[in-house]
Amino acid sequence: MRAVIFDLWDTLVDWPLAEGAVLRERIAELVPVDGHEFEERWRENYRLSQTGPLTDAYLALGLPDEHLVEQVEARHAFGRGALCPRPGVVHTLSELRRRSVKTAVLSNCSEEVPAAWAASDLAGLFDAETFSSECGLMKPDAEIYLRTARALGQAPEDCLFVGDGANNELSGAEQVGMTPVLFQAGDTAHWPEVNDWGGLRVTTIEEVLELC
C-alpha cells in the first residue's frame, strides 16, 4: 500500500466520553424543550454540526442566541484538550513516513478539531488532512474519501483506510476501492455495523505497519 488514511476519533484519539457528555447536557439544559425533543433535534442536526459552523447547528437545536458564544467557546476548549494521540500513534506515523508511505487523517468532526489542530501533538504528522466541517462532506460520502486520496496523489486502490467503524466508514471506504481495516482496541467493537466484520482488523495502531 502506498498510503494509509486514518479515522480520528476512537482510532488515533480517544473520544472523551465524560467531557463530551457534560457539554451535551449543558446545551440540553439551555434549549427550552423536553429531553425527548432535544434528543430528536440532536440526531436530526448531527450532519449539520459536522459539516458547517457550530452556530448554525446550535441555532437549529434551539439554543437561545445569548448562549451561542459561550457554548461555541466551550466546544473549542473541549477540542483543544481532546486531541491527545493514543500510545503508538506518533511512532507509527513517523515510521510510515520513513517508509515513504503517505498518510492522511479523515474525520467527521465539528469545527473545533481543525481550529485546534495546529497546536496539537498531531500537527505536521500527515501528508493530508480532511475534516468534514471544512469540506462540507462526511463519511460515508464517496467524495470525501476520493478527495483525500487525490490530496495524497494516490489512487483509492492504493490506500488503506483504518477506523473504528463509526458512520459506516469502512463500507464507504470499500465502495470507493480502498482497503478497509477495522481498528478495535477492546474485546468488542464500538459499533453494531462492524460486530460481524470479516475484513482486516488491528488491535493496536502499530499493527498497521504490518499491513504496509
C-alpha positions as CSV (number, residue, x, y, z in Angstrom):
1,M,0.0,0.0,0.0
2,R,1.2,3.5,-0.9
3,A,-1.0,5.4,1.6
4,V,-2.8,4.9,4.9
5,I,-5.8,7.1,5.7
6,F,-6.8,7.1,9.4
7,D,-10.0,8.0,11.1
8,L,-9.5,10.3,14.1
9,W,-11.9,9.7,17.0
10,D,-11.6,6.4,18.7
11,T,-8.8,5.5,16.3
12,L,-6.0,7.9,16.7
13,V,-7.5,9.8,19.6
14,D,-9.9,8.5,22.3
15,W,-13.2,10.4,22.3
16,P,-13.6,11.9,25.8
17,L,-16.9,10.5,26.8
18,A,-17.4,12.2,30.1
19,E,-16.3,15.7,28.8
20,G,-18.5,15.3,25.7
21,A,-21.5,14.3,27.8
22,V,-21.1,17.4,30.1
23,L,-21.1,19.7,27.0
24,R,-24.2,18.0,25.6
25,E,-26.0,18.1,29.0
26,R,-25.3,21.8,29.3
27,I,-26.7,22.6,25.9
28,A,-29.8,20.4,26.7
29,E,-30.4,22.5,29.9
30,L,-30.3,25.7,27.8
31,V,-32.6,24.5,25.0
32,P,-36.2,25.1,26.1
33,V,-37.7,21.7,25.1
34,D,-38.1,18.4,27.0
35,G,-35.5,15.7,26.9
36,H,-37.1,13.6,24.2
37,E,-37.5,16.6,21.8
38,F,-33.9,17.6,22.5
39,E,-32.6,14.1,21.6
40,E,-34.6,14.1,18.4
41,R,-33.2,17.5,17.4
42,W,-29.7,16.4,18.4
43,R,-29.9,13.4,16.0
44,E,-31.5,15.4,13.2
45,N,-28.8,18.1,13.4
46,Y,-25.8,15.8,13.6
47,R,-24.8,16.2,10.0
48,L,-25.2,20.0,10.2
49,S,-22.9,20.0,13.3
50,Q,-20.3,18.1,11.3
51,T,-20.4,19.9,8.0
52,G,-20.8,23.6,8.9
53,P,-20.5,26.3,11.6
54,L,-21.4,25.2,15.1
55,T,-23.5,28.4,15.4
56,D,-25.9,27.0,12.7
57,A,-26.2,23.6,14.4
58,Y,-26.8,25.1,17.8
59,L,-29.4,27.5,16.5
60,A,-31.1,24.6,14.8
61,L,-31.2,22.8,18.1
62,G,-33.0,25.8,19.6
63,L,-30.1,27.2,21.7
64,P,-31.0,30.8,22.6
65,D,-28.9,33.5,20.9
66,E,-27.5,34.7,24.2
67,H,-25.8,31.4,24.9
68,L,-24.3,30.8,21.4
69,V,-20.9,32.4,22.0
70,E,-20.3,30.7,25.4
71,Q,-21.3,27.2,24.0
72,V,-19.2,27.5,20.9
73,E,-16.2,28.6,23.0
74,A,-16.8,25.6,25.3
75,R,-16.7,23.3,22.4
76,H,-13.4,24.8,21.2
77,A,-11.9,24.4,24.6
78,F,-13.0,20.8,24.6
79,G,-11.3,20.3,21.2
80,R,-8.0,21.8,22.5
81,G,-8.0,19.4,25.4
82,A,-9.1,16.3,23.4
83,L,-6.6,15.9,20.7
84,C,-4.2,13.6,22.5
85,P,-2.9,10.8,20.4
86,R,-3.1,7.2,21.6
87,P,0.1,5.4,22.6
88,G,1.9,4.3,19.5
89,V,0.3,6.7,17.1
90,V,3.2,9.2,16.8
91,H,5.7,6.3,16.3
92,T,3.5,4.6,13.7
93,L,3.0,7.8,11.7
94,S,6.7,8.6,11.8
95,E,7.6,5.0,10.7
96,L,5.2,5.2,7.8
97,R,6.8,8.4,6.7
98,R,10.2,6.8,6.9
99,R,9.0,4.1,4.6
100,S,7.7,6.7,2.2
101,V,4.1,5.7,2.8
102,K,1.7,8.7,2.5
103,T,-0.6,9.3,5.5
104,A,-3.8,11.2,6.0
105,V,-6.4,11.8,8.6
106,L,-10.1,11.8,7.5
107,S,-12.5,12.8,10.2
108,N,-16.2,13.5,10.7
109,C,-15.8,16.4,13.2
110,S,-17.2,19.7,14.2
111,E,-15.2,22.9,13.7
112,E,-13.2,22.8,17.0
113,V,-11.0,20.0,15.6
114,P,-9.4,21.9,12.6
115,A,-9.3,25.0,14.8
116,A,-7.2,23.2,17.5
117,W,-5.2,21.0,15.1
118,A,-2.2,23.3,14.5
119,A,-1.4,23.4,18.3
120,S,-2.0,19.7,18.8
121,D,0.6,16.8,19.0
122,L,-0.8,15.5,15.7
123,A,0.1,18.6,13.7
124,G,2.6,18.0,11.0
125,L,2.4,14.2,11.1
126,F,0.2,13.8,8.0
127,D,0.5,14.5,4.3
128,A,-3.2,15.4,4.1
129,E,-5.9,16.3,6.5
130,T,-9.6,16.1,5.6
131,F,-12.1,17.5,8.1
132,S,-15.9,17.2,7.4
133,S,-16.6,20.6,9.0
134,E,-14.2,22.3,6.4
135,C,-15.2,20.4,3.3
136,G,-19.0,20.0,3.9
137,L,-18.9,16.3,3.3
138,M,-18.8,13.4,5.8
139,K,-18.2,9.7,5.8
140,P,-19.5,7.6,4.2
141,D,-19.9,10.1,1.3
142,A,-17.8,8.7,-1.5
143,E,-16.4,12.1,-2.4
144,I,-14.7,12.7,1.0
145,Y,-12.6,9.5,0.5
146,L,-11.8,10.4,-3.1
147,R,-10.9,13.9,-2.1
148,T,-8.4,12.6,0.5
149,A,-6.9,10.1,-2.0
150,R,-6.4,13.0,-4.5
151,A,-4.7,15.1,-1.8
152,L,-2.3,12.3,-1.3
153,G,-1.7,11.8,-5.0
154,Q,-2.8,8.2,-4.8
155,A,-5.5,6.0,-6.4
156,P,-8.1,4.7,-3.9
157,E,-6.9,1.2,-4.7
158,D,-3.5,2.0,-3.2
159,C,-4.9,3.2,0.1
160,L,-5.7,1.5,3.4
161,F,-8.4,3.1,5.4
162,V,-8.2,2.5,9.2
163,G,-11.1,3.3,11.5
164,D,-13.3,2.1,14.4
165,G,-16.3,1.7,12.0
166,A,-18.5,4.6,13.1
167,N,-20.7,6.2,10.4
168,N,-20.4,3.2,8.1
169,E,-16.9,4.5,7.3
170,L,-15.4,1.1,6.5
171,S,-18.0,0.2,3.9
172,G,-17.7,3.7,2.5
173,A,-14.0,3.2,2.0
174,E,-14.5,-0.2,0.4
175,Q,-17.1,1.2,-2.0
176,V,-14.5,3.6,-3.5
177,G,-11.9,0.9,-3.8
178,M,-9.9,1.4,-0.6
179,T,-8.9,-1.5,1.6
180,P,-10.7,-1.0,4.9
181,V,-9.2,-2.1,8.2
182,L,-11.2,-2.2,11.5
183,F,-9.4,-0.8,14.5
184,Q,-10.7,-2.5,17.6
185,A,-8.8,-1.8,20.8
186,G,-11.0,-3.8,23.1
187,D,-12.8,-7.1,23.1
188,T,-15.9,-5.8,21.3
189,A,-16.4,-3.3,18.5
190,H,-17.9,0.1,19.3
191,W,-20.5,0.0,16.6
192,P,-23.1,-2.7,15.7
193,E,-22.4,-2.4,12.0
194,V,-19.0,-4.0,12.5
195,N,-19.8,-6.7,15.1
196,D,-19.5,-9.3,12.3
197,W,-16.7,-7.7,10.5
198,G,-14.9,-10.2,8.3
199,G,-12.2,-8.0,6.9
200,L,-8.8,-6.9,8.1
201,R,-8.6,-5.9,11.7
202,V,-5.9,-4.4,14.0
203,T,-6.0,-4.0,17.8
204,T,-3.2,-1.5,18.1
205,I,-2.2,1.3,15.7
206,E,1.3,-0.2,15.5
207,E,-0.1,-3.3,13.8
208,V,-0.9,-1.1,10.7
209,L,2.8,-1.2,10.0
210,E,2.5,-5.0,9.3
211,L,0.0,-4.2,6.5
212,C,2.3,-1.8,4.6
